[in-house]
């Protein structure tokens, strides 16, 4: 009989260390930082490769943030993946409650699948080796234990936690007992770990039966289990989404998988093993890591977009909206977006979180939103603004429709530059094509839709005393939203 396997892709991270490209509204797991697909899509596709003669794999369970629900669905559609369920966390409570939601949902039908749990924001260069290691882990976890993947270290890294194996596996197919987990070391300690051997990076990838996780959590953190079960029991189903009760989930203690369970397993009654993984793994946790996995020229330079480098070495330039030129820079990161530019030494790229924290404390929007904001119907790009006006470029996907809404403080002019627009303005409904325009008076109920087969693009000119996104009174929305554009 084949082993019943449920992949669980954890897609709720914020990825702030890759600012300004990664932001709360569009975090790194949805970016194509390595290859042509996003890190989230790569994680799902690796899980789709799991089935073999001994494993029967279900459609993946996705655990994500309420704010990113339409991004998740859009990216799953692009790779033609239909998830078994998308669990939406009402608030961020760390990874232990997220895994608990997945385990409770996995057993809701009376089954007890082996959960293969992976973050959505990592990359590997050897997908075959990755899948082979996961299959070995599944075979061992099917017997009731917990199996964690230990990443074979390639350098004395201070940015990762480590796993110390009880005995170094004799070969790549073997599993080892876990002696202990070690917090992120300093440089000297990391170098010693590499020299001694028997230490592996903790990549947050682990495998176990749903019941094993619930039993371990009951033993170590019953408060998390009870609170998460209460939130899950009051869940509501909305199309492809399963939403735990928001108030109950907010009361769940925030804790990581490692602290709640895994680090308590060595020396306990809960069996924990490690399968080594040597597959070119990288969690792209900082811009220096992006440089490490990028294609580089003879001088060690890597570039994305319209970039020119002269007399520079071991430097990464990531340009998204304009030409970026650098001269005489060594070991530097330059990241350009339409509204922010980051320049840092490679060895200090982890410190970008200090900038993000400063932006948040100062109440600036650049820590969470790009100038270009994605919506379920498409996107808008705020291309200019002044004291009483704002100009946006708006794209509506074929079949997409904005909410039926009105504004108290602004009027809008719409000019179609591509496609066909269906415009509702009060009691009137009209079709506009390229180079045609219309005016939406202040206080008028209106809606924009794309009835065509190609993307609709318009230029919107707003004028009024207040132009914030919260000046929207929504009467009806195809996507079930109560706020936002």
C-alpha positions as CSV (number, residue, x, y, z in Angstrom):
1,X,0.0,0.0,0.0
2,X,1.3,3.4,-0.9
3,X,2.1,5.9,1.8
4,X,-0.4,8.8,1.9
5,X,1.5,12.1,1.7
6,X,0.3,15.7,2.0
7,X,2.7,18.4,1.0
8,X,2.3,21.5,3.2
9,X,3.8,24.7,1.8
10,X,4.3,27.5,4.4
11,X,3.8,30.7,2.5
12,X,3.2,33.3,5.2
13,X,6.6,34.9,5.6
14,X,7.3,38.6,5.2
15,X,10.9,38.4,3.7
16,X,11.8,41.9,4.9
17,X,15.6,41.2,4.6
18,X,15.2,41.4,0.8
19,X,13.8,45.0,1.0
20,X,13.2,47.0,-1.1
21,X,12.2,44.3,-3.6
22,X,10.4,42.2,-1.0
23,X,7.8,44.0,1.1
24,X,4.9,43.0,3.4
25,X,2.4,43.4,0.5
26,X,4.5,41.4,-1.9
27,X,7.1,39.3,0.0
28,X,10.0,37.4,-1.4
29,X,8.2,34.0,-1.8
30,X,6.2,35.6,-4.7
31,X,9.3,37.0,-6.4
32,X,11.3,35.2,-9.2
33,X,14.8,35.6,-7.6
34,X,16.2,32.4,-8.9
35,X,14.9,31.2,-12.3
36,X,11.8,32.3,-14.1
37,X,9.2,31.2,-11.6
38,X,8.7,32.5,-8.0
39,X,10.1,30.8,-5.0
40,X,6.6,29.8,-3.9
41,X,5.9,28.2,-7.3
42,X,9.3,26.4,-7.2
43,X,8.4,25.0,-3.7
44,X,5.0,23.7,-5.0
45,X,6.6,22.2,-8.1
46,X,9.2,20.3,-6.0
47,X,6.4,18.8,-4.0
48,X,4.6,17.8,-7.2
49,X,7.6,15.7,-8.1
50,X,7.3,13.6,-4.9
51,X,5.0,10.7,-6.0
52,X,6.7,7.4,-6.9
53,X,5.9,3.7,-6.6
54,X,5.6,3.9,-2.8
55,X,4.2,7.4,-2.3
56,X,0.7,8.7,-3.1
57,X,0.7,12.4,-2.9
58,X,-2.3,14.6,-2.3
59,X,-2.7,18.1,-3.8
60,X,-0.7,20.5,-1.6
61,X,-2.0,22.3,1.4
62,X,-1.0,25.9,1.4
63,X,-0.7,27.9,4.6
64,X,-0.6,31.6,3.9
65,X,-1.5,35.1,5.0
66,X,-5.0,36.6,4.5
67,X,-3.4,39.6,2.8
68,X,-1.8,37.4,0.1
69,X,-4.7,35.1,-0.7
70,X,-5.2,36.3,-4.3
71,X,-1.4,36.3,-5.0
72,X,-1.4,32.6,-3.9
73,X,-4.2,31.6,-6.2
74,X,-2.8,33.6,-9.1
75,X,0.6,31.9,-8.8
76,X,-0.9,28.5,-8.4
77,X,-3.0,29.0,-11.5
78,X,0.1,30.0,-13.5
79,X,1.7,26.6,-12.8
80,X,-1.6,24.8,-13.2
81,X,-1.8,23.5,-9.6
82,X,-5.1,23.0,-7.8
83,X,-4.5,23.0,-4.0
84,X,-6.4,20.7,-1.7
85,X,-6.9,23.7,0.6
86,X,-5.6,27.2,1.3
87,X,-5.4,27.9,5.0
88,X,-5.4,31.6,5.7
89,X,-3.9,32.8,8.9
90,X,-5.9,35.8,10.2
91,X,-2.8,37.1,11.9
92,X,0.9,36.1,12.2
93,X,1.4,33.6,15.0
94,X,4.7,32.0,13.8
95,X,5.2,28.5,12.4
96,X,4.0,26.2,15.2
97,X,0.3,27.3,15.0
98,X,0.5,27.3,11.2
99,X,1.7,23.6,11.1
100,X,-1.0,22.8,13.7
101,X,-3.7,24.2,11.4
102,X,-2.4,22.0,8.6
103,X,-2.2,18.9,10.8
104,X,-5.8,19.4,12.1
105,X,-7.1,19.9,8.6
106,X,-5.1,16.9,7.3
107,X,-6.9,14.6,9.8
108,X,-10.4,16.1,9.3
109,X,-11.3,13.3,6.9
110,X,-10.2,10.6,9.3
111,X,-6.9,10.0,7.6
112,X,-3.4,10.4,9.0
113,X,-1.2,11.4,6.1
114,X,2.6,12.0,6.3
115,X,3.0,15.8,6.2
116,X,6.0,17.1,4.1
117,X,6.4,20.6,5.4
118,X,8.5,23.1,3.5
119,X,8.9,26.9,3.6
120,X,7.9,28.7,0.4
121,X,10.9,31.0,0.1
122,X,13.9,28.7,-0.6
123,X,15.7,27.5,-3.7
124,X,17.7,24.4,-4.6
125,X,19.9,23.8,-7.6
126,X,19.5,20.0,-7.6
127,X,15.8,19.2,-7.5
128,X,16.3,15.5,-8.0
129,X,18.6,15.3,-4.9
130,X,16.0,17.3,-3.0
131,X,13.1,15.0,-3.9
132,X,15.2,11.9,-3.2
133,X,16.0,13.2,0.3
134,X,12.4,13.9,1.0
135,X,11.3,10.5,-0.2
136,X,13.8,8.9,2.3
137,X,12.4,11.1,5.0
138,X,8.8,10.1,4.2
139,X,9.7,6.4,4.5
140,X,11.1,6.9,8.0
141,X,8.4,9.3,9.1
142,X,5.6,6.8,8.1
143,X,6.7,4.7,11.1
144,X,5.7,7.5,13.5
145,X,8.8,9.6,14.2
146,X,9.8,13.1,13.1
147,X,12.4,13.5,10.4
148,X,14.2,16.8,9.7
149,X,16.3,17.6,6.7
150,X,19.8,18.7,7.6
151,X,21.5,20.9,5.0
152,X,25.1,19.9,4.3
153,X,27.0,23.1,5.1
154,X,29.3,24.6,2.4
155,X,30.7,27.5,4.4
156,X,30.9,28.8,8.0
157,X,27.5,30.5,8.0
158,X,26.4,32.6,10.9
159,X,22.9,33.3,9.6
160,X,21.5,29.8,10.2
161,X,20.8,27.6,13.1
162,X,22.6,24.2,13.2
163,X,21.6,20.6,13.8
164,X,24.3,18.4,15.5
165,X,24.0,14.8,14.4
166,X,24.4,12.1,17.0
167,X,26.6,10.3,14.6
168,X,27.5,11.4,11.1
169,X,25.5,9.2,8.6
170,X,27.8,6.7,6.9
171,X,26.3,7.4,3.5
172,X,23.8,9.8,1.8
173,X,20.9,7.3,2.1
174,X,21.2,6.9,5.9
175,X,19.5,8.9,8.7
176,X,21.1,10.0,11.9
177,X,19.8,10.7,15.4
178,X,19.7,14.3,16.3
179,X,21.9,15.2,19.3
180,X,20.9,18.8,19.7
181,X,20.0,22.1,17.9
182,X,22.4,25.0,18.1
183,X,21.4,28.7,17.7
184,X,23.0,30.9,15.1
185,X,26.8,30.8,16.0
186,X,29.4,33.5,15.7
187,X,32.0,33.3,12.9
188,X,34.6,31.4,14.9
189,X,32.1,28.8,16.2
190,X,30.6,28.3,12.7
191,X,34.2,27.7,11.3
192,X,34.7,25.1,14.1
193,X,31.5,23.3,13.2
194,X,32.5,23.1,9.6
195,X,36.0,21.8,10.5
196,X,34.7,19.2,13.0
197,X,31.9,17.9,10.8
198,X,28.6,16.4,12.1
199,X,26.8,19.8,12.0
200,X,24.1,20.6,9.4
201,X,22.1,23.8,8.7
202,X,18.5,23.8,9.8
203,X,16.5,24.7,6.8
204,X,13.1,24.3,8.4
205,X,12.1,21.3,6.3
206,X,10.6,18.4,8.2
207,X,8.4,15.3,7.7
208,X,6.0,13.6,10.1
209,X,2.5,12.2,10.3
210,X,-0.3,14.6,11.2
211,X,-1.0,12.7,14.4
212,X,2.7,12.7,15.4
213,X,2.8,16.5,15.3
214,X,-0.4,16.8,17.4
215,X,0.9,14.3,19.9
216,X,4.2,16.0,20.2
217,X,2.5,19.4,20.6
218,X,0.2,17.9,23.2
219,X,3.3,16.8,25.2
220,X,5.3,20.0,24.9
221,X,2.9,22.9,24.2
222,X,-0.7,21.9,24.9
223,X,-1.6,25.6,25.2
224,X,-0.7,26.1,21.5
225,X,-2.6,23.0,20.5
226,X,-5.8,23.8,22.4
227,X,-5.9,27.5,21.3
228,X,-5.2,26.5,17.6
229,X,-7.8,23.8,17.7
230,X,-10.4,26.3,19.0
231,X,-9.6,28.7,16.1
232,X,-9.7,25.8,13.5
233,X,-12.9,24.4,14.9
234,X,-14.6,27.7,14.2
235,X,-13.2,28.0,10.7
236,X,-15.3,29.2,7.8
237,X,-15.0,28.0,4.2
238,X,-14.9,30.7,1.5
239,X,-14.5,29.3,-2.0
240,X,-11.0,27.7,-2.0
241,X,-10.0,29.3,1.3
242,X,-10.4,28.0,4.9
243,X,-10.4,30.8,7.4
244,X,-9.8,30.0,11.1
245,X,-11.7,32.3,13.5
246,X,-9.8,35.5,13.7
247,X,-10.3,36.4,17.4
248,X,-9.5,32.8,18.5
249,X,-6.4,32.7,16.4
250,X,-5.2,36.0,17.8
251,X,-5.2,34.3,21.2
252,X,-2.8,31.5,20.1
253,X,0.7,31.8,21.6
254,X,3.2,32.8,18.9
255,X,5.9,30.2,18.7
256,X,8.2,28.6,16.1
257,X,8.2,24.9,15.2
258,X,11.7,24.6,16.5
259,X,11.1,26.1,20.0
260,X,7.7,24.5,20.4
261,X,8.6,21.0,19.5
262,X,11.8,20.1,17.6
263,X,14.4,21.4,20.0
264,X,12.6,19.5,22.8
265,X,12.8,16.1,21.1
266,X,16.4,15.1,21.7
267,X,16.4,13.1,24.9
268,X,12.6,12.8,25.0
269,X,10.3,10.0,24.1
270,X,9.6,11.6,20.7
271,X,11.9,10.1,18.1
272,X,13.7,12.6,15.9
273,X,16.0,11.7,13.0
274,X,17.8,13.7,10.4
275,X,18.3,13.0,6.7
276,X,21.2,14.9,5.1
277,X,20.4,17.1,2.2
278,X,23.1,18.2,-0.4
279,X,21.1,19.8,-3.2
280,X,22.4,23.3,-3.6
281,X,19.9,24.7,-1.0
282,X,19.7,28.4,-0.2
283,X,17.0,30.2,1.8
284,X,17.8,33.5,0.0
285,X,17.6,35.1,3.5
286,X,19.6,38.3,2.5
287,X,20.9,40.0,-0.7
288,X,24.3,38.4,-0.2
289,X,22.6,34.9,-0.6
290,X,20.9,36.1,-3.8
291,X,24.4,37.0,-5.1
292,X,25.7,33.6,-4.2
293,X,23.1,31.7,-6.3
294,X,23.1,34.2,-9.2
295,X,25.0,33.7,-12.5
296,X,28.2,35.8,-12.2
297,X,30.7,37.0,-14.8
298,X,34.5,36.6,-14.7
299,X,34.7,39.4,-12.1
300,X,32.1,37.8,-9.8
301,X,29.5,40.4,-10.7
302,X,25.8,39.6,-11.1
303,X,23.1,41.8,-12.5
304,X,19.4,41.8,-13.2
305,X,17.7,44.4,-15.4
306,X,19.2,47.4,-17.1
307,X,22.6,47.5,-15.3
308,X,26.1,48.6,-16.3
309,X,29.1,47.7,-14.2
310,X,32.7,49.0,-14.7
311,X,35.8,48.1,-12.8
312,X,33.7,46.3,-10.1
313,X,34.0,42.9,-8.5
314,X,31.8,40.5,-6.6
315,X,28.9,43.0,-6.8
316,X,25.2,42.5,-7.4
317,X,23.1,45.2,-9.2
318,X,19.3,44.5,-9.4
319,X,17.5,47.2,-11.5
320,X,13.8,47.1,-11.9
321,X,12.7,50.4,-13.6
322,X,15.7,52.3,-14.9
323,X,19.3,52.1,-15.9
324,X,21.7,51.6,-12.9
325,X,25.4,52.1,-13.4
326,X,28.2,51.4,-10.9
327,X,31.9,52.2,-11.1
328,X,34.7,50.9,-8.9
329,X,32.6,49.0,-6.4
330,X,33.7,45.7,-4.8
331,X,31.5,43.4,-2.6
332,X,28.5,45.8,-2.8
333,X,24.8,45.2,-3.3
334,X,22.7,47.8,-5.2
335,X,18.9,47.2,-5.5
336,X,16.7,49.7,-7.4
337,X,12.9,49.9,-7.4
338,X,10.7,52.8,-8.6
339,X,10.4,54.3,-5.1
340,X,13.5,53.1,-3.2
341,X,17.1,52.3,-3.7
342,X,19.3,50.1,-1.4
343,X,23.1,50.3,-1.4
344,X,25.0,48.1,1.1
345,X,28.2,46.1,1.5
346,X,27.5,42.4,0.8
347,X,28.7,41.3,4.3
348,X,26.2,43.7,5.9
349,X,23.2,42.9,3.8
350,X,21.5,41.2,6.8
351,X,21.2,44.6,8.4
352,X,18.6,45.8,5.9
353,X,16.0,44.8,8.5
354,X,17.2,47.8,10.5
355,X,16.2,50.1,7.6
356,X,12.8,48.3,7.4
357,X,12.3,48.8,11.1
358,X,13.1,52.5,10.8
359,X,10.6,52.9,8.0
360,X,7.9,51.2,10.1
361,X,8.6,53.4,13.1
362,X,8.5,56.5,11.0
363,X,5.1,55.5,9.6
364,X,6.4,55.3,6.0
365,X,4.6,53.1,3.5
366,X,7.8,51.9,1.7
367,X,8.3,49.1,4.3
368,X,5.1,47.4,3.3
369,X,3.9,48.5,-0.2
370,X,5.5,49.0,-3.6
371,X,4.5,51.8,-5.8
372,X,2.9,49.1,-7.9
373,X,0.2,47.4,-5.8
374,X,-1.3,44.0,-6.8
375,X,-5.0,43.4,-6.5
376,X,-7.1,40.3,-7.3
377,X,-8.3,42.1,-10.5
378,X,-4.9,43.2,-11.6
379,X,-2.7,46.1,-10.4
380,X,-2.2,49.8,-10.1
381,X,0.9,51.9,-10.3
382,X,1.0,55.4,-8.7
383,X,3.1,57.1,-11.3
384,X,2.7,60.8,-10.1
385,X,1.2,62.8,-7.3
386,X,0.8,66.4,-6.1
387,X,-1.0,68.4,-3.5
388,X,-4.5,67.7,-4.9
389,X,-4.0,65.2,-7.6
390,X,-2.7,61.6,-8.2
391,X,-2.1,59.7,-11.5
392,X,-2.3,56.0,-11.6
393,X,-1.7,53.4,-14.3
394,X,-4.3,50.6,-13.9
395,X,-4.3,47.1,-15.4
396,X,-7.4,44.9,-15.2
397,X,-7.1,41.3,-16.1
398,X,-9.5,39.8,-18.7
399,X,-12.7,39.1,-16.8
400,X,-11.5,41.2,-13.9
401,X,-13.7,43.7,-12.2
402,X,-13.2,46.4,-9.5
403,X,-15.7,46.7,-6.7
404,X,-18.8,48.8,-7.0
405,X,-17.8,51.9,-5.0
406,X,-17.8,55.6,-4.4
407,X,-15.5,58.2,-2.9
408,X,-16.3,61.1,-0.6
409,X,-13.3,63.3,-1.4
410,X,-12.2,62.7,-5.0
411,X,-13.3,62.7,-8.6
412,X,-11.6,60.5,-11.3
413,X,-10.9,60.8,-15.0
414,X,-10.3,57.4,-16.8
415,X,-8.5,57.2,-20.2
416,X,-8.3,53.8,-21.9
417,X,-4.9,53.1,-23.5
418,X,-5.4,49.4,-24.2
419,X,-8.3,47.0,-24.4
420,X,-12.0,47.5,-23.7
421,X,-13.4,49.0,-20.5
422,X,-16.9,48.4,-19.2
423,X,-17.8,51.5,-17.0
424,X,-20.6,51.7,-14.6
425,X,-21.3,55.4,-13.5
426,X,-24.4,55.8,-11.5
427,X,-27.3,54.5,-13.6
428,X,-25.3,54.5,-16.8
429,X,-23.2,51.7,-18.3
430,X,-20.9,52.3,-21.3
431,X,-18.1,50.6,-23.2
432,X,-14.8,52.5,-23.8
433,X,-12.0,51.5,-26.2
434,X,-8.5,52.9,-26.8
435,X,-8.2,56.7,-26.6
436,X,-11.7,57.1,-25.2
437,X,-12.3,58.6,-21.7
438,X,-14.9,59.2,-19.1
439,X,-15.3,61.3,-15.9
440,X,-16.5,59.9,-12.5
441,X,-17.8,62.8,-10.3
442,X,-17.1,62.9,-6.6
443,X,-19.7,60.9,-4.7
444,X,-20.9,58.9,-7.7
445,X,-21.3,55.1,-7.5
446,X,-19.0,53.5,-10.1
447,X,-17.3,50.4,-11.3
448,X,-14.6,49.4,-13.8
449,X,-14.5,46.0,-15.5
450,X,-12.7,44.3,-18.3
451,X,-15.1,42.2,-20.5
452,X,-12.5,41.5,-23.1
453,X,-9.9,38.8,-23.8
454,X,-6.8,41.0,-23.4
455,X,-5.6,43.1,-20.5
456,X,-7.2,46.4,-20.0
457,X,-5.0,49.4,-19.2
458,X,-6.2,52.8,-18.3
459,X,-4.7,56.0,-16.9
460,X,-6.6,57.3,-13.9
461,X,-6.3,61.0,-12.8
462,X,-7.7,61.6,-9.4
463,X,-8.4,65.1,-8.0
464,X,-9.7,66.1,-4.7
465,X,-9.0,67.1,-1.1
466,X,-8.0,63.6,0.0
467,X,-6.6,60.8,-2.2
468,X,-6.0,57.9,0.3
469,X,-6.9,54.3,-0.5
470,X,-9.2,54.3,2.5
471,X,-11.6,56.8,0.9
472,X,-13.6,53.9,-0.6
473,X,-17.1,53.0,0.2
474,X,-17.6,49.6,-1.2
475,X,-21.1,48.4,-2.1
476,X,-20.4,45.1,-3.9
477,X,-17.2,43.1,-4.5
478,X,-16.6,40.0,-6.7
479,X,-13.7,39.0,-4.5
480,X,-15.4,39.3,-1.1
481,X,-13.3,42.2,0.1
482,X,-14.4,44.9,2.5
483,X,-11.4,47.2,2.1
484,X,-8.7,48.1,-0.4
485,X,-8.9,49.1,-4.1
